[in-house]
Amino acid sequence: MRAKRWLLLLTIVAALLLGACGSQVTPSPEIPFPTIPTAIPPTPRVTPVPTAPPVSPVPSPACLDRAAFDSDVTVPPGTAFLPGQSFVKTWRLRNAGTCTWTTDYALAFYTGDRMAGAAIVPFPVAVPEGSTVDLSVALVAPAGAGTYEGRWRLQNAGGVPFGIVESTDGSFGVRIVVQTTPTTPVTPTVPVTASPGPTTTPLPTATPTAGPTPIITAWKGEYFANAELAGSPALVRDDTAVDFDWGGNAPADGLPADAFSVRWTRTLPFEAGPYRFSATVDDGVRLWVDNHLVIDDWRDGSQREVIGDWTVTSGNHDIRIEYYDRASQAVVRVAWDNLSGIYPDWRGQYWSNATLSGSPALVQNEGTIDFNWGAGSFAAGMPADNFSARWMRVASFDAATYRFHIVMDDGARLWVDENLVVDSWQDGGFRETAADVTLAAGAHLVRVEYYERGGEAQLRLWWEKR
């Protein structure tokens, strides 16, 4: 019984299985495989770089004027001289700045004892950055015994002073000892104008030959066996005139035919007025009137004529002429003419620089010193800024005290009989300066110097009895 039940159960199960296998199987719809689109890179977003504003060109800095001391070429500190003895001081300086020193630059007296030297000495040559130059000034030892010192600086083409880096105030100097008894002077090295360049070796100094003291009735001629007027003269003689053409020969026995020098001195009477001094020379010459340097052409060079103008009062005046021959031909002739007919009032000299340097661009007679150029120039074709002028005349005065007035813009200075009575040599606007001067009756030399830096330009001079 139990076996039949199991058999029936198995039959039912088998039927169920067969029915399932025969039924239609409906396939499930095919689900497509999703397509992944190809990634397209996004267009890059370019962020604009801001354009830098145009850079304004930076102006190049102005060049720098600066000097460095190299050496004392002549007259070391403490050199001894006799009272009134002439000498030449030479410094060697190096251009330690970035400006080229042109011939409009100058050696300028600063302070101390000027020893009769020129206030302004133009540069002999242009000096580029890093080069050296020998700067010389002719001096005269003071009359009294003692120690004397003068200080100098440089000034550029615009008249602006500068100096050496070794000194707190930029100045450099000459210090001498004046003695009443002769000592053996130091023979200076032969000056050169600029380096680099060949060095000149001085010839041996000849020993002076003792002889009788000459009687001087005209020019006292002192002849030196070197080109620097150094030491004692090898020859002293009476020369009737300074008018020589030695050619290639020596000026006298016992002197060399080359590398010699001469100093002539004489006191002569002059009528009052302006004078033109002229010199024909090969090589160098200088001429002083009462210790004022009128001609300064102290350089090597072939035969040429140089001139200088100066106004003098009536009476005796001291004339000093110095000359040197370097080599080859030797020529020196000196003369002068009274220019009173040409300059009956003020002799006016005008320069196209602010330092009274070089030869004047214009010389003419002026009735008065009363000028207001405004923003213009002193003459057509001349600069309206950075010019200078000098006026001189001999004027008659009563015995009295006078007040001299100067109205100026920019700088001015006034001399009466070579005494500096007004010194306002500086940039500045319109101003008036006055000074009182006591004068004896008679003729007196009046000299005015002026410079214009920029802007307005004017100058007026007058005086009245106090």
C-alpha positions as CSV (number, residue, x, y, z in Angstrom):
1,M,0.0,0.0,0.0
2,R,2.8,2.2,1.0
3,A,4.6,1.3,-2.2
4,K,1.7,2.4,-4.4
5,R,1.6,5.8,-2.8
6,W,5.3,6.4,-3.5
7,L,4.8,5.3,-7.1
8,L,1.9,7.7,-7.6
9,L,3.9,10.5,-6.2
10,L,6.8,9.9,-8.5
11,T,4.4,9.8,-11.5
12,I,2.9,13.2,-10.6
13,V,6.4,14.8,-10.2
14,A,7.6,13.4,-13.6
15,A,4.5,14.8,-15.3
16,L,5.1,18.2,-13.8
17,L,8.7,18.2,-15.0
18,L,7.8,17.2,-18.6
19,G,5.2,19.9,-18.8
20,A,7.6,22.6,-17.7
21,C,10.1,21.5,-20.4
22,G,7.6,21.7,-23.2
23,S,6.3,25.2,-22.5
24,Q,7.3,28.1,-24.8
25,V,10.0,30.2,-23.2
26,T,9.5,33.9,-24.2
27,P,12.9,35.4,-24.3
28,S,13.4,38.6,-22.4
29,P,13.8,41.6,-24.5
30,E,17.5,42.4,-25.3
31,I,18.7,45.4,-23.3
32,P,21.2,47.2,-25.4
33,F,24.6,47.8,-23.9
34,P,24.8,51.4,-23.2
35,T,27.0,53.3,-25.5
36,I,29.5,55.6,-23.6
37,P,29.9,58.7,-25.7
38,T,33.5,59.8,-26.5
39,A,34.5,62.5,-24.2
40,I,35.0,65.8,-26.0
41,P,37.4,68.0,-24.1
42,P,35.9,71.3,-23.2
43,T,37.2,74.3,-25.0
44,P,39.9,75.8,-22.7
45,R,38.9,79.1,-21.2
46,V,41.8,81.4,-21.9
47,T,42.1,84.0,-19.1
48,P,43.6,87.1,-20.8
49,V,46.9,88.2,-19.3
50,P,46.6,91.9,-18.5
51,T,48.9,94.0,-20.8
52,A,51.6,95.8,-18.8
53,P,51.4,99.5,-19.2
54,P,54.2,100.9,-21.4
55,V,57.4,101.5,-19.4
56,S,58.5,105.1,-19.6
57,P,62.2,105.3,-20.4
58,V,64.2,106.1,-17.3
59,P,66.4,109.1,-18.1
60,S,70.1,108.4,-17.9
61,P,71.5,110.0,-14.7
62,A,73.5,113.1,-15.2
63,C,77.3,112.6,-15.2
64,L,79.2,113.1,-12.0
65,D,82.0,115.6,-11.5
66,R,84.6,114.3,-9.1
67,A,88.4,114.4,-8.9
68,A,91.1,112.5,-7.1
69,F,94.5,113.8,-6.0
70,D,97.5,112.1,-7.7
71,S,100.6,114.1,-6.7
72,D,102.3,117.4,-6.3
73,V,104.3,117.7,-9.5
74,T,106.0,120.9,-8.4
75,V,106.5,122.7,-5.1
76,P,106.0,120.1,-2.4
77,P,104.4,121.4,0.8
78,G,106.9,123.5,2.8
79,T,109.1,124.5,-0.1
80,A,111.1,127.7,0.7
81,F,111.1,130.8,-1.5
82,L,112.5,134.3,-1.2
83,P,110.0,137.3,-0.9
84,G,108.6,138.2,-4.2
85,Q,110.0,135.1,-6.0
86,S,107.9,133.7,-8.8
87,F,107.1,130.0,-9.1
88,V,104.7,127.7,-10.8
89,K,102.6,125.2,-8.7
90,T,101.4,122.1,-10.6
91,W,99.0,119.5,-9.3
92,R,98.3,116.2,-11.0
93,L,94.6,115.2,-10.6
94,R,92.7,112.2,-11.9
95,N,89.1,112.4,-13.3
96,A,87.3,110.2,-10.8
97,G,83.8,111.0,-12.0
98,T,81.9,110.2,-15.2
99,C,81.9,113.6,-16.9
100,T,84.6,114.4,-19.4
101,W,86.4,117.5,-18.2
102,T,86.4,119.9,-21.2
103,T,88.5,123.0,-21.7
104,D,85.5,125.0,-20.3
105,Y,86.4,123.5,-16.9
106,A,88.8,125.5,-14.7
107,L,91.0,125.5,-11.7
108,A,89.5,128.1,-9.3
109,F,90.9,129.8,-6.3
110,Y,89.0,128.9,-3.2
111,T,90.5,130.3,0.1
112,G,93.7,131.3,1.8
113,D,96.5,133.4,0.2
114,R,96.1,133.6,-3.5
115,M,99.8,134.6,-3.9
116,A,99.1,136.9,-6.9
117,G,97.7,133.9,-8.9
118,A,94.8,134.1,-11.4
119,A,91.4,133.5,-9.9
120,I,90.4,131.2,-12.8
121,V,92.7,129.0,-14.8
122,P,91.0,127.1,-17.7
123,F,91.9,123.5,-18.3
124,P,94.6,123.1,-21.0
125,V,93.1,119.9,-22.5
126,A,90.0,117.8,-22.3
127,V,90.3,115.0,-19.7
128,P,88.1,111.9,-20.1
129,E,87.0,109.7,-17.2
130,G,89.9,107.9,-15.5
131,S,92.7,110.1,-17.1
132,T,95.0,112.5,-15.3
133,V,95.8,116.1,-16.0
134,D,98.5,118.5,-14.7
135,L,97.0,121.8,-13.7
136,S,99.4,124.7,-13.1
137,V,99.1,128.2,-11.7
138,A,101.8,130.9,-11.7
139,L,102.3,132.4,-8.2
140,V,104.5,134.9,-6.4
141,A,105.8,134.4,-2.9
142,P,104.4,137.1,-0.5
143,A,106.7,139.9,0.6
144,G,106.8,139.0,4.3
145,A,108.6,136.0,5.9
146,G,106.3,133.3,7.2
147,T,104.2,130.3,6.1
148,Y,101.5,130.8,3.5
149,E,98.9,128.5,2.1
150,G,96.3,128.9,-0.7
151,R,93.5,126.4,-1.4
152,W,92.0,125.6,-4.8
153,R,89.1,123.7,-6.2
154,L,87.8,122.8,-9.7
155,Q,84.7,124.1,-11.4
156,N,82.8,122.7,-14.3
157,A,81.6,124.4,-17.5
158,G,78.6,125.8,-15.7
159,G,80.8,127.3,-13.0
160,V,79.7,124.7,-10.3
161,P,82.6,124.0,-8.0
162,F,83.7,120.5,-7.1
163,G,86.9,119.0,-5.8
164,I,89.0,116.0,-4.7
165,V,87.5,113.1,-2.8
166,E,90.5,113.1,-0.3
167,S,89.5,116.4,1.2
168,T,86.4,117.2,3.2
169,D,85.7,120.4,1.3
170,G,87.2,119.2,-2.0
171,S,90.0,121.7,-1.9
172,F,93.8,121.1,-2.5
173,G,96.5,123.5,-1.9
174,V,100.0,125.0,-2.0
175,R,101.9,125.7,1.2
176,I,105.2,127.6,1.1
177,V,107.7,129.1,3.5
178,V,109.0,132.6,2.7
179,Q,112.5,133.2,4.0
180,T,114.7,136.2,3.7
181,T,117.8,134.1,3.2
182,P,118.2,132.0,0.0
183,T,117.8,128.2,0.2
184,T,118.3,125.6,-2.4
185,P,115.0,125.4,-4.2
186,V,113.4,122.1,-5.4
187,T,113.6,121.7,-9.2
188,P,110.1,120.7,-10.3
189,T,109.4,117.9,-12.7
190,V,108.6,119.2,-16.2
191,P,104.8,119.6,-16.3
192,V,102.8,117.5,-18.8
193,T,99.3,118.3,-20.0
194,A,97.5,115.0,-19.7
195,S,98.1,111.3,-19.3
196,P,98.5,108.7,-20.6
197,G,101.5,110.0,-22.6
198,P,105.2,110.1,-22.8
199,T,107.1,111.5,-19.8
200,T,109.5,114.3,-20.5
201,T,112.8,114.1,-18.7
202,P,114.2,117.5,-17.7
203,L,117.6,118.4,-18.8
204,P,120.3,118.8,-16.2
205,T,120.4,122.3,-14.6
206,A,123.5,124.2,-15.5
207,T,125.5,125.7,-12.7
208,P,125.4,129.5,-12.8
209,T,128.7,131.1,-13.4
210,A,129.6,133.8,-10.9
211,G,130.1,137.2,-12.5
212,P,129.6,140.9,-11.9
213,T,126.1,142.2,-11.1
214,P,124.8,143.8,-14.3
215,I,123.5,147.4,-14.2
216,I,119.8,147.2,-15.3
217,T,118.6,150.2,-17.2
218,A,115.8,148.6,-19.3
219,W,114.5,145.0,-18.9
220,K,116.1,142.7,-16.2
221,G,116.4,139.4,-18.0
222,E,116.9,136.3,-15.9
223,Y,117.8,133.3,-18.0
224,F,117.5,129.7,-16.7
225,A,119.0,126.5,-18.1
226,N,115.7,124.7,-17.8
227,A,112.2,125.2,-19.1
228,E,110.6,125.7,-15.6
229,L,112.3,129.0,-14.3
230,A,113.6,126.7,-11.6
231,G,116.6,127.4,-9.3
232,S,119.0,130.3,-9.7
233,P,119.3,132.0,-13.1
234,A,122.3,130.9,-15.2
235,L,122.5,134.5,-16.6
236,V,121.2,137.9,-15.6
237,R,121.6,140.8,-18.1
238,D,120.1,144.1,-19.2
239,D,117.9,143.6,-22.3
240,T,116.8,146.8,-24.1
241,A,113.6,145.1,-25.5
242,V,111.8,141.8,-25.3
243,D,112.1,141.1,-29.0
244,F,114.1,138.0,-29.8
245,D,114.2,135.4,-32.6
246,W,116.9,132.9,-31.6
247,G,115.9,130.3,-34.2
248,G,117.5,127.0,-33.2
249,N,120.3,128.7,-31.3
250,A,120.9,129.3,-27.6
251,P,120.0,132.8,-26.2
252,A,123.6,133.2,-24.8
253,D,126.8,131.2,-24.2
254,G,126.5,128.7,-21.5
255,L,122.8,128.2,-22.0
256,P,121.1,125.3,-23.9
257,A,119.5,125.8,-27.4
258,D,116.4,124.0,-26.2
259,A,114.6,123.7,-22.8
260,F,115.5,127.1,-21.4
261,S,113.3,129.8,-19.9
262,V,113.5,133.6,-19.2
263,R,111.9,136.1,-16.9
264,W,111.9,139.8,-17.8
265,T,110.8,142.5,-15.3
266,R,110.5,146.2,-15.5
267,T,108.6,149.2,-14.1
268,L,107.2,151.6,-16.7
269,P,105.0,154.7,-16.8
270,F,101.6,154.4,-18.4
271,E,98.9,156.9,-19.3
272,A,95.4,155.9,-17.9
273,G,93.3,153.8,-20.1
274,P,92.8,150.4,-21.7
275,Y,95.7,148.6,-23.2
276,R,96.1,145.7,-25.6
277,F,99.2,143.5,-24.9
278,S,100.4,141.2,-27.6
279,A,103.1,138.5,-27.8
280,T,104.5,136.6,-30.7
281,V,105.8,133.3,-29.2
282,D,107.2,129.8,-29.8
283,D,106.7,128.0,-27.2
284,G,105.0,129.4,-24.0
285,V,104.5,132.9,-22.6
286,R,102.9,134.7,-19.7
287,L,102.6,138.5,-19.0
288,W,101.5,140.2,-15.8
289,V,100.6,143.9,-15.1
290,D,101.0,144.6,-11.4
291,N,100.7,140.9,-10.6
292,H,97.5,140.6,-12.7
293,L,97.9,137.8,-15.3
294,V,97.0,139.4,-18.6
295,I,98.4,136.8,-21.1
296,D,98.6,133.1,-20.2
297,D,99.6,130.9,-23.0
298,W,102.0,128.6,-21.1
299,R,102.1,125.6,-23.5
300,D,104.2,124.0,-26.2
301,G,103.4,125.3,-29.7
302,S,104.7,126.7,-32.9
303,Q,104.9,130.5,-33.6
304,R,101.7,132.3,-33.0
305,E,100.3,135.6,-31.7
306,V,98.4,135.9,-28.4
307,I,96.8,139.0,-26.9
308,G,95.3,140.2,-23.7
309,D,93.6,143.5,-22.7
310,W,93.9,145.3,-19.4
311,T,93.0,148.8,-18.1
312,V,95.5,150.8,-16.0
313,T,95.6,154.0,-14.1
314,S,98.1,156.8,-14.8
315,G,101.5,156.2,-13.3
316,N,104.1,153.5,-13.0
317,H,103.2,149.8,-13.4
318,D,105.2,146.7,-12.9
319,I,105.5,144.4,-16.0
320,R,106.6,140.8,-15.7
321,I,107.1,138.5,-18.8
322,E,107.9,134.8,-18.5
323,Y,108.9,132.6,-21.5
324,Y,110.1,129.1,-22.1
325,D,111.4,127.2,-25.2
326,R,110.8,123.5,-25.3
327,A,112.6,122.6,-28.5
328,S,113.4,123.7,-32.1
329,Q,112.6,127.4,-32.8
330,A,112.7,130.0,-30.1
331,V,110.8,133.3,-30.6
332,V,109.4,135.9,-28.2
333,R,108.3,139.4,-28.9
334,V,106.1,141.6,-26.7
335,A,104.4,145.0,-27.3
336,W,101.3,146.9,-26.3
337,D,99.0,149.7,-27.6
338,N,96.8,152.2,-25.8
339,L,93.1,151.6,-26.8
340,S,91.6,154.8,-25.3
341,G,90.3,155.9,-28.7
342,I,88.5,152.6,-29.1
343,Y,87.1,152.3,-25.5
344,P,86.6,155.9,-24.2
345,D,84.1,154.7,-21.5
346,W,83.8,151.2,-20.3
347,R,85.6,148.4,-22.1
348,G,83.1,145.6,-22.1
349,Q,84.1,142.0,-22.8
350,Y,81.5,139.2,-23.2
351,W,82.0,135.4,-23.0
352,S,79.6,132.7,-24.2
353,N,80.3,130.8,-21.0
354,A,79.7,131.6,-17.3
355,T,83.3,131.5,-16.2
356,L,85.1,134.3,-18.2
357,S,87.1,131.5,-19.8
358,G,89.0,131.7,-23.1
359,S,88.8,134.6,-25.5
360,P,85.8,136.9,-25.3
361,A,83.1,136.5,-28.0
362,L,82.5,140.3,-28.1
363,V,84.5,143.3,-27.0
364,Q,83.0,146.8,-27.3
365,N,82.8,150.2,-25.7
366,E,79.9,150.7,-23.2
367,G,78.7,154.2,-22.1
368,T,77.2,152.9,-18.9
369,I,76.7,149.6,-17.0
370,D,73.0,149.5,-16.9
371,F,71.6,146.3,-18.6
372,N,68.4,144.4,-18.3
373,W,68.5,141.5,-20.8
374,G,65.5,139.8,-19.4
375,A,65.4,136.3,-20.8
376,G,67.5,137.4,-23.8
377,S,71.2,137.4,-24.6
378,F,73.8,140.2,-24.6
379,A,74.1,140.0,-28.4
380,A,72.5,138.3,-31.4
381,G,73.6,134.7,-31.8
382,M,74.9,134.5,-28.3
383,P,73.4,132.3,-25.5
384,A,70.7,133.7,-23.3
385,D,71.9,131.7,-20.3
386,N,75.4,130.7,-19.0
387,F,77.3,133.8,-20.2
388,S,79.6,136.2,-18.4
389,A,81.1,139.7,-18.9
390,R,83.8,142.1,-17.6
391,W,83.8,145.9,-17.7
392,M,86.8,148.1,-16.9
393,R,87.5,151.8,-17.0
394,V,89.6,154.5,-15.3
395,A,87.4,157.1,-13.6
396,S,88.2,160.4,-11.8
397,F,87.1,160.8,-8.2
398,D,87.3,163.6,-5.6
399,A,88.8,162.8,-2.2
400,A,85.8,161.3,-0.4
401,T,84.0,158.2,0.6
402,Y,81.8,156.7,-2.1
403,R,79.0,154.2,-1.9
404,F,79.0,151.7,-4.9
405,H,75.7,150.0,-5.7
406,I,75.3,146.8,-7.8
407,V,71.9,145.4,-8.9
408,M,72.4,141.9,-10.2
409,D,70.8,138.6,-11.3
410,D,72.8,136.2,-11.0
411,G,76.4,136.9,-9.7
412,A,78.7,139.9,-9.7
413,R,81.8,141.3,-8.1
414,L,83.5,144.7,-8.0
415,W,87.1,145.9,-7.7
416,V,88.3,149.4,-7.1
417,D,92.1,149.7,-7.7
418,E,92.3,145.9,-7.5
419,N,90.7,145.8,-4.1
420,L,87.7,143.5,-4.1
421,V,84.9,145.6,-2.5
422,V,81.8,143.6,-3.6
423,D,81.8,139.8,-3.9
424,S,78.4,138.2,-4.7
425,W,79.6,135.6,-7.1
426,Q,76.8,133.2,-6.7
427,D,73.5,132.1,-8.3
428,G,70.5,134.1,-7.2
429,G,67.6,136.3,-8.2
430,F,67.3,140.0,-8.4
431,R,69.1,141.7,-5.5
432,E,71.1,144.8,-4.7
433,T,74.5,145.0,-2.9
434,A,76.4,148.1,-1.8
435,A,79.8,148.9,-0.3
436,D,81.5,152.1,0.9
437,V,85.0,152.9,-0.4
438,T,87.2,155.9,0.6
439,L,89.3,157.2,-2.3
440,A,92.0,159.8,-2.7
441,A,91.5,162.5,-5.3
442,G,92.5,161.3,-8.8
443,A,92.0,158.5,-11.3
444,H,91.0,155.0,-10.1
445,L,90.6,151.7,-11.9
446,V,87.1,150.2,-11.6
447,R,86.4,146.6,-12.7
448,V,83.1,144.7,-12.7
449,E,82.6,141.0,-13.5
450,Y,79.2,139.4,-14.0
451,Y,77.8,136.0,-14.9
452,E,74.3,134.8,-15.8
453,R,73.2,131.2,-15.0
454,G,69.6,131.1,-16.1
455,G,66.3,132.9,-16.2
456,E,66.3,136.6,-16.0
457,A,69.6,138.5,-16.6
458,Q,70.4,142.1,-15.5
459,L,73.3,144.2,-14.1
460,R,73.5,147.8,-13.0
461,L,76.3,149.7,-11.4
462,W,76.4,153.3,-10.0
463,W,78.0,155.2,-7.1
464,E,77.5,158.4,-5.2
465,K,79.5,160.5,-2.8
466,R,78.6,160.0,0.9
